[in-house]
Amino acid sequence: MRLDLGTAVRCSDSPLGELADIVIDPTTRRISHLVVDPRHGIYARRLVPIDLVRPGGGEQLVLDCTLEEAGDLEHAEEMAYLRLGEFPVEDPRWDVTVTEMLALPYYQGLDMPSAGVYGYEQGVEVRYERVPKGEVEVRRSSSVASSDDHHLGHVEGLVVDDEQHITHVVLEHGHLWGKRDVTIPIGAVDRVENDTVILALTKDEVGALGEVRVHRWRSHAG
């Protein structure tokens, strides 16, 4: 099964949204969850266990659950009100990454490294992402780097076998009209970190793998 980021995702009874991120156990290189950005009545991103996911007809994924059941899945994104300097409460089940801070009462976005200089003593509202402890998140903006430290492009998607183990990483390579997808065998991947895939191949070795398909625009779920 190929999991392209941005692919439409639907429940058994209704469209849900699109595939935003993929959560991986870096030790086993097995996908544990998909992060779905909902578009239909559910407002927070949901962590969908990979066992609920199957290929659908055309360019979409289908979940073995109803839209109502999808609304009960774990949130991939949360908001919290904190005083400056505080961090979302640590939970032994989750790894947390702060993605945005909003100053109160004006909700003006703060530059994270220098947030404290604004002096909003009443606190801030924080948006943060969470994934199961010890796992990492790969998204469309995730960088792919060669073993000789060249930025090669971004993750377009992943290919998995029947046991949800990753068999290939799909690299989106090139610029604008010249974009193409290159399929990298998982054996050529050195390691996977949050937002980064590091290959065991040089830039020239990746170029020798060749073009898989010309980049095409994909319509998102409405």
N, C-alpha and C positions, 0 to 999 in steps of 0.2 A: 504494500500500500504506500502510495506517495502522499506526503503531507506538505502541500505548498502553502506557505504563509499567505494569508489573504483569501484562501479558499472559502466559499460559502459553506455554512454549517446549518443543518436543519434537524429538528427533532422529528419524532415519528409522526407528529400531527401538525407541525407548523415550522416555518423558517425561524432560526434563532439568531444568526449573525454571521461572523466570519472568524476564521482561525487567526489569532493575534500572536500567540507565543506557544512554544513547546517546552515542556519541563522534562528534564533528563536526569536519570541517575548516572553520574559520570563514571562510577566504578564498574557498572555492568553495561553501560551504554544502551540502556533500555529506556524507552519513553514511558513515563508514569502518568502524565496528564497533558491535556491540551488546555490552553487558555483561550476561551472564546469571548470575543467582544460582542455582546448582544445588541440587537437592534429592535426587538419586538417586546416591549413591556417589561423587560428585565434590565435594570440600570447598571448593575455592577458586573464586571468581568467575572466569569465563573471558571473554576478548575474542574475540568471534565476528566474523570478517570479514563485512561486509554481503552480499557475493556469495554466501554460503552460506544466506542467509535468503530464505524465500518464504512467502506467506500460506498458512495451513492452513485446514481446514474449521472453521467456528465462530470463536470468539474465541481463536485460538492462532496461533503462528508455527511453521514447520517448518524444520529445518536439513537441508541436503543433506550430512549426515554421520551416522555411527553414534555411539552413546554412548561407545564406546571411543575413536573419533577425536576427539570433543569433549574428552575428558580430556587430549589432547595439545595443545590450543590454548593460546595464551599466557595467563598468569595476569593478571587485572586487579588483583589484590590480593596483597601479599606481607608477610611478617614479617621483621624483622631485629633482631639484638641489637646495641645500640650503647652506648657510653659517653655520659654526659650531655654535651650540647653538640655531639655528632656528628650527622651527617645521612646518610641512605642514600646510598651511592655514586652519583655522577652518571653517567648513561649517555647518550651522545649520541642514542640512539634513543628515549628515554622522558622524559616530564615526570612528576615525582613529587610527590605531595601526602601529607603525613603526616596520618593521620586519628585515631590513638589511640596513647597511650604507656602502658605498663604497668610499674610499678615492680617490680623483682626484690628479694627472692624472693617477695614477697607478692602480686604481680600486682594491685596496687591501682591503679585508673585515676587518672592524674594530670591535673590541669588544665594544659593545654599552656602558656599564657603564664608560669605560675609553677612549672613543673616542677622547675627547679633548686633551689628552696628546700627540697626534701625531703631532699636530700643523700645519695641512694642512690649511693654512689661506684662500686658494682660495675656500674652501668649500667641500662639499660632495654630492654624489648622494644617495638619500634615496629611498628605496622601502617600500611602506606602503600598508596595507590592509584597506578597508573601508566597513562598513555595515550601513544600515539605522539606524538613531539615535535611541538610546534606545534599540536596539536589540543586540543579542549576537551570537557568532559563535562557532559551535561545529565541530571538525574535528577528524580524526582517532587517532591523538595523544592526544585527550582530555581525561583527567583522570576521572575515576569514583571512588568516595570515599564513605566509609560507615559512618554512624552516629557516630561510635566510632573511627573515624580517621584512618581507614585502607585504603590503596590504593588497590583497587580490580582489576583493569585492565583498559581497554580503551574502548571508545565508538566504537562499530562496525557499528551501524546504528540506525535508528529510525523506528517505525511503526506509521502510521498516518491513521486517518479515512477519510471519504469522505469530511469533512470540513477542512482538513489539520491540525487538532488538533492532538497532539502527544498522542498516547495511550500506547506506550511502548518504553523503551530505551533498546537496545540490547547491552549487555556488553560482550566484548571479555575478557575471564578470563582464566588464566593458563599460561603456558610457552611452547613455541615452539611446540613440537609434542603433548603436552597434552592440547592445547588450545581448548576451547569450548565456545559456545555462551549461555548466560543466559538472558532471557527476563524479564525485570523489569517493572511492571505496573507503569504508570505515577503517580498514587496515592502514590507510595512508593518513589517518588522523592521529596526531600525537596526543592531544588532550582537548577537552571541552571545558570551558570556564563560563561564568556568567557573561553573556553578550560577546563571547569570543570563541572561535574555533581555530586552533593552531594545528597546522599540518606537519607531517614528517617529510614533506616534499618541498623542493625548491620552486621558485617561480617558474623556471624553465621546464621543470618536470610536470608542473600543473598544465602549462601551455601545451605540452605534448599529448595530454589526455584528449584534446580535441573538443570540438563543439558538439553538444548534445542536441540542442534545438534553438532556433532563433527565438529571442525574447518576444512574447506577445502580451498584450494588455489583457488583464482579467477583470471582468465585471464583479463588483463586490455585492454582497447580500444587501438588499434594500431595507 
